Amino acid sequence: MATNGDLNRKLRMALVGGGSGSFIGRVHATAAVLDNRAALVAGALSSNPERAKASAPDYDIPEARAYGSVAEMLEKENALPEDQRIDFVSVATPNFTHFEIAKAAVEAGFNVICDKPMTFDLAQAEELLKVVEGSSAVFAVSHNYTGYPLVRQARAMVQNGDLGEINAIRVQYIQGWLRSKLEDSDQKQAAWRTDPKKSGAAGCFGDIATHAYNLGRYITGLLPEEISCHLRTFVPGRALDDYGTAIIKFENGALGTVTASQISHGRENDVMVEIDGTKASLLWRQENPNEMIVRANGEPHKIYTRDPNAPYMTELGAAACRLPSGHPEAFFEAFANVYRSSYDAMAARALGQSFEKKDTIYPNVYDGVEGMYFVQQCVASSQENGVWLPLKHAAARR
Ligand SMILES: NC(=O)c1ccc[n+]([C@@H]2O[C@H](COP(=O)([O-])OP(=O)(O)OC[C@H]3O[C@@H](n4cnc5c(N)ncnc54)[C@H](O)[C@@H]3O)[C@@H](O)[C@H]2O)c1
């Protein structure tokens, strides 16, 4: 089959961030090419121009396309002939830089895959939404947990009505790596995440509660109405929250809770979602991502495994699998599914065809705005001792 259908070529990717010593840039680079539908051809890999260029061989990026800055990259890529120029820019830099980079990339004509939280604050997110709406760009946000096959299976089952009316959503993201004041050592990931000038108004809640909140919204599609939140900073001297719980009222009467922690001893990346419906409940955890438990009173508990050929798998769930059941798929594959889902739209754009921008399988700029509104309202509610605040945003209604 031709690569990317009628486009009949790979999409060309540029990576921003991912320089030596960084974390998620390498994951983007690996996930993006997993299905052989894209090639990494250019990059501005670090905030330090020398390190940016020196990191390029780690990704097989040729010297001529290893840029010292994003501005240089966008200008020089746009000067290349169309059949060499990049198609999309992946943004894997600290939060405070996302807006400027993503906006410039869209304005320069490129598609964007931006990491979360989408921007530094809600005002930037709303402005970025306007820029994207005024363009023909494909814009994805790498809420990568949405790419797990059984998360997509859960979405299809909930939205098909298999669980009945949804009454309750419990999502959590529990880590322990910031139990000590790691930011005082030479740990760069801890340093910027706990700095309000670089991370945003929230620490733990911006970094990981945004993933958890997005997961509940992604699976259920329920519209949020109001939120009450308590954030805490348990490590003395830390500038941002490292623990918190939010309660969300949804429009249909359902109640949701989002708990996120970075101070729970021994906990790694326990992303968990539990959903209670009138007919059944489901449970999925990313540390055991190839199983999902569905329970109904009076029936044996059902363990759904990630089996692309099983009759119980929905089309959406099966399409997200690559391997036969029993061969574990995990973080890279889920991340790659966010990429893969956006590639059809990118290919359509390159062919001058129309494509869906709002109701997409991959999290998009509207989800990014919702995430920033969630963070803003959590911080504001917490500052007023958990007062109930609205959580209705036009981005959720699309
Ligand atoms: N989706 C996920 O699961 C996931 C996981 C981890 C991090 N993230 C997000 O990814 C982003 C990066 O996190 P990280 O942990 O990889 O950070 P990191 O500190 O490890 O790496 C950031 C990289 O960006 C570079 N950089 C900074 N400013 C730049 C600029 N203006 N131009 C070019 N490069 C620049 C740095 O030099 C570094 O190489 C954050 O927004 C974070 O929230 C997402």
The ligand as a Gaussian input file, in Angstrom:
#p B3LYP/6-31G(d) Opt

LIG

0 1
 N        3.065000      13.507000      26.875000
 C        3.840000      13.060000      27.838000
 O        3.687000      11.947000      28.314000
 C        4.939000      13.930000      28.362000
 C        5.949000      13.381000      29.159000
 C        6.979000      14.215000      29.577000
 C        6.973000      15.558000      29.247000
 N        5.952000      16.074000      28.520000
 C        5.923000      17.495000      28.145000
 O        6.936000      17.670000      27.168000
 C        7.591000      18.905000      27.345000
 C        9.088000      18.684000      27.555000
 O        9.295000      17.940000      28.738000
 P       10.677000      17.163000      29.014000
 O       10.501000      16.446000      30.285000
 O       11.107000      16.420000      27.808000
 O       11.659000      18.422000      29.240000
 P       13.232000      18.414000      29.180000
 O       13.676000      19.527000      30.076000
 O       13.764000      17.047000      29.413000
 O       13.581000      18.777000      27.653000
 C       13.233000      19.994000      27.060000
 C       14.077000      20.215000      25.811000
 O       13.587000      21.377000      25.148000
 C       14.723000      22.205000      24.791000
 N       14.280000      23.572000      24.615000
 C       13.861000      24.471000      25.560000
 N       13.507000      25.631000      24.973000
 C       13.721000      25.477000      23.641000
 C       13.563000      26.321000      22.527000
 N       13.104000      27.559000      22.659000
 N       13.897000      25.834000      21.297000
 C       14.370000      24.582000      21.146000
 N       14.532000      23.726000      22.185000
 C       14.204000      24.175000      23.409000
 C       15.696000      21.983000      25.926000
 O       16.997000      22.427000      25.566000
 C       15.573000      20.461000      26.094000
 O       16.336000      19.794000      25.120000
 C        6.881000      19.570000      28.515000
 O        5.885000      20.444000      28.047000
 C        6.252000      18.425000      29.269000
 O        5.088000      18.813000      29.973000
 C        4.954000      15.278000      28.074000

